[in-house]
Every structure is written in structure tokens, then in C-alpha cells.
Amino acid sequence: MGFFMVKHGKKYKAVKSKVSAQSYELHDAIKFLQENKISKFDETMELGIRLGVDPEKSDQTVRGVVTLPHGTGKQVRVLVFAEGAAAEEARSAGADFVGKDDLIEKIQGGWLDFDIAIATTDAMKEVRKLGKVLGPRGLMPNPKTGTVTDDPASVVKLSKAGRVEFRMDRHGNVNVPFGKISFPTEKLVENAQAIISAVKAERPASVKGVFIRKCTVTSTMGVGIKVAIKEE
């Protein structure tokens, strides 16, 4: 079975040739990507973190939430599974889609035009049946990330303001978007620092040695820049 190699253009290669083999300070890495932008659209900036965990061990799973001080620059579509007063409050807070059985049926039919799903405790009894659809996409409401709650309105407001979830993939990597390349450099730095701190705070007790093995900053079309992270 073959695989496809990503072909990079001349512009990408030219930028890549400027990148130092040494790790950059976070501010310098972000500034470099901004000054060497490859595409014309407003790219999303992303932080990639390689963790010193054993992905096979369930007690070394890393996941959590972080509210970015300057938001993501993206319009977040929030869906809430709720009924009654909680549903009304979620609507008033700015939720894009609110309902229960109707939304469950729609999702079972293949509809997935939302970024975050929140559910009340009562609604979760029915929402669980969507586990195979929402779970692999990271959209399943979860008490650990605060998306199963009896106060969905608060979580809707936080999600719209820049609250993002992060979760480790099966290789022990965490990838989190942290704004648009057009943001002022300092705002991107503060957003990235918030993510790094939040990931560090989720360090499992059973992990020994270096927790953050590697950290990279990139943009949608940009090169990856290795960032120096101080272990605490």
C-alpha cells in the first residue's frame, strides 16, 4: 500500500531554509512565522506538544481545557443537548443549536456542523448513544472537560470567549490551535503560554522524567518551529 508525500512549494522551501536547527524562544518562533507567512489567507496558529507519557497506560492520558486570554479568532459553533429551563438559558447565552432528541437524530443522520457539544446531566442518558460518532472526533461531552454540566449557559459563554479543549492522541501528542497569524505577537504568546501551563497542570502523577519532550509552533501552511520549553 502506498502513501502520499506532501509536496511543498518553492516559498515553503525558501522559508524552511531560514529556520535554525536550534530551539527558538516562543516569542521569536511566533514572530518568525508572522514575518515569513506563506499563504494569503489568515492562517491558524497551532501548538504541537510531544509528551513523555506511555499512551498505552490509561492513567497517563492527558486531557483538559484552557480559556485563551485572547480567544482563537474563530467563530465557534456550540451545540447544547438540554431541555426546559437549561435549554432556554443556553439559547440566551448564545448557543447555536439547542435541543435533545431532534439533535441526536440529526447527528445519527450524519450532521456534524458544530465545534463543541455540551450536555446537561439528564440529557447525557440519551447522548451516550452517540459515543461512536462523537467520541473519535473529540466532540463527546465529558464531565472532565466541563462539557457535561447543569449550567450549560456558563460553558457556552466560555466556549464563545475562547475556551478550548485539548486531548492527547494515541501517539502522546497534543495539538491545540491558539489564534490567527494576524493577531499581535504578544497576544499569540500569551495564548500559547496559557496552553503550555494548562498542559503542564494535567501532568499525570505516574509520569516520571521529562513531561514535555518537544514543543513546536506552526501555522496552517507554515513550517514547524521548535520552541524551547523550561521544565519545572
C-alpha positions in Angstrom: 0.0 0.0 0.0 1.5 3.4 -1.0 1.3 6.7 0.8 1.3 10.3 -0.3 4.1 12.7 0.3 3.2 16.3 0.9 4.8 18.4 -1.9 5.9 21.8 -0.7 6.3 24.7 -3.0 9.3 27.0 -3.5 8.0 29.5 -1.0 7.7 26.9 1.8 11.2 25.5 1.0 12.7 29.0 1.0 11.2 29.7 4.4 12.3 26.3 5.7 15.9 27.0 4.7 15.9 30.1 7.1 14.9 28.0 10.1 17.7 27.4 12.6 18.2 23.9 13.9 18.3 25.4 17.4 15.2 25.8 19.5 13.6 29.3 19.4 12.1 31.3 22.3 8.3 31.2 22.0 8.1 34.9 21.0 10.8 34.5 18.3 9.2 31.4 16.9 5.8 33.2 16.5 7.4 36.3 15.1 9.3 34.3 12.5 6.1 32.6 11.2 4.4 36.0 11.1 7.3 37.6 9.1 7.5 34.6 6.8 3.9 34.0 6.0 3.4 31.6 3.1 -0.3 32.0 2.2 -2.6 34.9 1.6 -5.4 33.9 4.0 -5.4 34.4 7.7 -3.8 31.1 8.9 -4.5 29.4 12.2 -1.5 29.1 14.6 -1.1 25.8 16.3 1.0 24.5 19.1 2.2 20.9 18.9 3.4 19.2 22.1 5.1 15.8 22.3 4.6 14.3 25.8 6.8 12.0 27.8 4.0 9.6 28.5 3.1 6.0 27.7 0.0 6.3 25.6 -0.8 2.6 26.3 -1.4 3.4 30.0 -4.9 4.7 30.9 -3.5 6.5 33.9 -1.2 8.6 31.7 -3.9 10.1 29.5 -3.7 13.8 29.2 -6.8 16.0 28.5 -8.1 19.2 29.8 -9.5 22.7 28.9 -8.0 26.1 28.8 -9.5 29.6 28.2 -7.3 31.5 25.8 -6.9 35.1 27.1 -7.3 36.5 23.6 -9.7 33.9 22.0 -9.0 31.8 18.9 -10.2 34.2 16.3 -12.6 31.6 15.1 -16.4 31.6 15.2 -17.1 28.7 17.5 -20.4 26.8 16.8 -21.7 25.5 20.1 -24.3 22.8 20.4 -26.2 22.1 23.6 -28.2 18.9 24.5 -30.7 20.2 27.0 -34.4 20.7 27.7 -36.6 23.1 29.7 -35.0 26.0 31.6 -31.4 24.9 30.9 -32.2 24.9 27.1 -33.6 28.4 27.3 -30.6 29.7 29.3 -28.2 28.1 26.8 -30.0 29.8 23.9 -29.9 33.2 25.7 -26.1 32.6 26.3 -25.6 32.4 22.5 -25.7 28.6 21.8 -26.0 28.0 18.1 -28.0 24.7 18.4 -30.1 23.6 21.3 -32.3 20.5 21.7 -32.1 16.9 22.5 -33.9 14.1 20.6 -34.1 16.2 17.4 -30.3 16.9 17.5 -29.5 13.3 18.4 -31.4 12.1 15.4 -29.8 14.7 13.1 -26.3 13.7 14.2 -27.2 10.0 13.7 -28.1 11.0 10.2 -24.6 12.4 9.6 -24.8 16.0 10.5 -21.8 17.4 12.4 -21.7 21.1 11.7 -20.6 22.2 15.2 -17.3 22.6 17.1 -18.3 22.0 20.7 -21.0 19.9 22.2 -22.3 20.4 25.8 -24.9 18.3 27.6 -26.9 18.5 30.8 -26.6 15.5 33.2 -30.1 14.4 32.3 -29.6 14.7 28.6 -26.4 12.5 28.7 -28.5 9.4 29.3 -29.6 9.7 25.6 -26.5 11.4 24.3 -24.3 8.4 25.2 -25.7 6.5 22.2 -23.7 9.0 20.1 -20.4 7.8 21.6 -19.2 6.1 18.4 -19.9 9.1 16.3 -18.8 12.0 18.5 -16.0 10.2 20.5 -13.5 9.7 17.7 -14.0 13.4 16.6 -13.4 14.7 20.1 -16.9 16.1 20.3 -18.4 13.9 23.0 -19.5 15.9 26.1 -17.3 14.9 29.1 -17.5 15.8 32.8 -13.7 16.0 32.9 -13.7 18.9 30.5 -16.8 20.6 32.0 -19.0 19.9 28.9 -21.4 17.8 31.0 -22.9 20.3 33.3 -26.2 21.5 34.7 -25.2 25.1 33.9 -24.7 24.9 30.2 -25.1 28.7 29.7 -21.8 29.4 31.5 -19.9 26.9 29.4 -21.5 28.3 26.2 -20.2 31.8 27.2 -16.7 30.4 27.9 -16.6 28.5 24.7 -17.5 31.5 22.7 -14.9 33.6 24.5 -12.0 31.2 23.6 -12.2 28.1 25.8 -10.6 25.2 24.0 -10.3 21.5 24.9 -7.1 19.6 24.4 -6.5 15.9 24.4 -3.6 13.6 23.8 -3.7 11.4 20.7 -2.7 7.8 20.6 0.9 8.7 20.0 1.2 11.0 23.0 0.9 14.3 21.1 -1.3 17.3 21.9 -2.2 19.8 19.1 -4.0 23.0 20.0 -4.9 26.0 17.9 -4.1 29.3 19.6 -5.2 32.1 17.4 -4.8 33.6 13.9 -1.5 34.7 12.4 -2.8 38.2 12.1 -3.1 38.6 15.9 -0.5 40.8 17.6 2.6 38.7 18.5 2.2 39.3 22.3 -1.4 38.1 22.2 -0.3 34.9 20.5 2.5 34.4 23.0 0.0 34.8 25.9 -2.4 32.3 24.3 0.4 29.8 23.7 1.7 30.2 27.3 -1.8 29.6 28.7 -1.9 26.3 26.7 1.5 25.2 27.9 0.7 25.9 31.5 -2.7 24.1 31.2 -1.0 21.0 29.7 1.7 21.0 32.5 -1.1 21.2 35.1 -2.5 18.0 33.7 0.7 16.0 34.2 -0.3 12.5 35.4 1.2 11.5 38.8 2.6 8.3 37.3 4.7 10.1 34.7 8.4 10.1 35.5 11.2 12.2 33.9 10.7 14.9 31.3 7.0 15.6 30.7 7.1 17.9 27.7 9.7 16.3 25.3 9.2 18.6 22.4 7.1 21.7 21.5 6.6 23.1 18.0 4.8 26.2 16.8 3.4 26.2 13.2 0.6 27.8 11.1 -1.8 26.2 8.7 0.6 26.4 5.7 3.8 27.3 7.6 6.9 25.5 8.7 7.3 23.9 12.1 9.5 25.9 14.6 10.9 24.1 17.6 10.3 26.0 20.8 12.4 25.9 24.0 10.3 24.9 27.0 11.6 25.1 30.5 10.8 22.0 32.7 9.6 23.0 36.1 
